[in-house]
Amino acid sequence: MVFNENGIALNDWDTLLSQGEKADKQAFFDRVKLLNFRNSVFVDNTANEEVSKSYPDYLRNSISVVTCNKIACSSDYAYYKELKQLAKKYNAPFLFETNVGAGLPIIDTLKHLIASGDKVKKIQAVLSGSLNFVFNTFNDAVTFHDVVKEAQEQGYTEPDPTIDLSGIDVMRKILILARESGHELNIEDIENEAFLPKESLETNSNEAFFESLKKYEADFQKMYKEAAGANSKLKYVAQFEEGKAKVGLQKIPKGHDFYNLEGSDNIVLFFTERYPNQPLIIKGAGAGADVTASGIFADIIRIGNY
């Protein structure tokens, strides 16, 4: 950890941090309180559950929270609700735009729809930049293992790639959108049609996971050929309708809004009372360090403009 009341030089932050004191979650919080800066913002760029449990401490002290960590907003509904209430009570914004779609204005758009009296009827979405990259890149000329490895190396996956490929990451995202739409839902309420073999899902290290992918290459090739034979593309789709949510791999035919989704892009279709037939569509880059960082920065700027 490194602290400086006059600010930290951006051209030398890594050197300063390497010479800093040992990181300690409680000591960090205590120092933030002691400094007592006006309009302080705690930014969580981890995917760590312990860090996500510290948000109430900051909010109760009127310290805003900005996070790309999906764990808090997709944990038990009571905790999600508590964070919302604390943010309101202590006038400390709790913003998490990058929980869904990296830098895309998905949650912000949804908030405006709800605040203006609209009601969400259905959400259909491709919410995993990593899975979209994987299935856009995968074909009979490359191995599934190599494509997933490339997705990890380019920073599209979580540090643990099974979080993406098991569907857990997409489940968290559709859960957050359902909650932001005004529905009380928990992660166990979401149906997950997993496509990975059970053995791959139960590995306990990245090395073991990637080895298991090699073993099941024939199964992955079969999935690809079946979709190609039906003139379709494989997409990992999340859906919320009539209070129920599900995620799973689907064969998307030509002409569908998802068919031409490229690279690691995300797309969300909001069907609402105002948009009953032609949905409100948000589409664009949905994964990667740069766009996620821009989304985090945008949330910080929003707080500064409050």
Secondary structure, 3 states (H helix, E strand, C coil): CCCCCCCCCCCCHHHHHHCCCCCCHHHHHHHHHHHCCCCCEEEECCCCHHHHCCHHHHHHCCCEEEECCCCCCCCCHHHHHHHHHHHHHCCCCEECHHHCCCCCCHHHHHHHHHHCCCCEEEEEEECCHHHHHHHHHCCCCCCHHHHHHHHHHCCCCCCCCHHHHCCHHHHHHHHHHHHHCCCCCCHHHCEEECCCCHHHHCCCCHHHHHHHHHHCHHHHHHHHHHHHHCCEEEEEEEEEECCEEEEEEEEEECCCCCCCCCCCEEEEEEEECCCCCCCEEEEEECCCHHHHHHHHHHHHHHHHHC
